[in-house]
């Protein structure tokens, strides 16, 4: 099975998103996090099911969308790296 790797940036992104949502509701922040993590954990099953990120036009950089957030990941030979999780309206960083 392909190894799933979380970048430090992606962990930091999720922490900030959690904190933002938790300002209004800790319950919904936890629910959101659980769903994002579930989405990410399913990526190795069908890694190419995510769309190619339009900004990069690279077969190896893909994304899945959950509730307006982009989960960006990079396909490698023996692993999948979660690069970032950003709100859909934000510009992606250089990866």
N, C-alpha and C positions, 0 to 999 in steps of 0.2 A: 504494500500500500504506500502511496505517496505521503511524504512527511509534510505536515502543515506547520509553517513557521510564522510567528507574529513578529513584525518589526517593532522596535521600541516606539516608533511614531504612531503605529496603529493602536497600540495599547494606550498611549497618551491621548490619542483622538477619542477613543471610547470613554476614557475617564472624564474628559471634558464634556462630552455629550451627556453622559450620565449626570454629572453635576448640574448641567444646564436644565435638563428635564426634571431633576429632583427638586429644583427650586419651587416648582409647582406641585409635583407629586412624586414622592419616593416610590410609591407603588408602580406608577407607570414607567418610571425610570428603570426599575428592576425588570419589568415586563419587556420593555424595549431592549434592554441589554440581553436578556435571555433569547429573544427572537433573532437579534443580530448574531449572537454566538451560534445559535442553531443554523442560521444561514451560512455562516462561515464554515462550520464543521461539516456541512454537506458539500462544500466545493470539491473536495477530493473525489467524491463519487462521480461527478460530471464536470470536470474542470473547464471544458470548453463550452459549457452551456451559458456562461456569462458572455455578455457582448464585448467586442473589442472596444477599448476606450478610444473614443473619437479623437481626442486631443493628441494621442500618440500614434494611432494607426499601426500598432504593432501586435501581431498575432499572439505574442506572449504576455501582453498586458491586457487584462480583462476586468470586468466589473459586474457586480450584481447590485441591484437596487432594492433597498428595503425602506419603506415609509419615507421616501425622498432623500435617503442617505445613500451615498455611493460607497460600496465596499470594493476597493481596488486591490487586485492581486496580480502577482507575476508568476507565470508558469516557468518552472525550471525542470531539468531532466528528472531529478529525484525528489523534488519538493515543490511546494506552492507557498509563496511568501505573501502574507497579507501586508500590503504596503501602507494603506491609509483607509480611514473611514471618514468621509466628509459629507457635509450637507450638500445636496445636489446643486445649489445655486453658487457654491464657492468654486473658485478656480483650483485646479489640481496643482500640487507642488511638482517641481521637477523630480522625477524618480529615476 
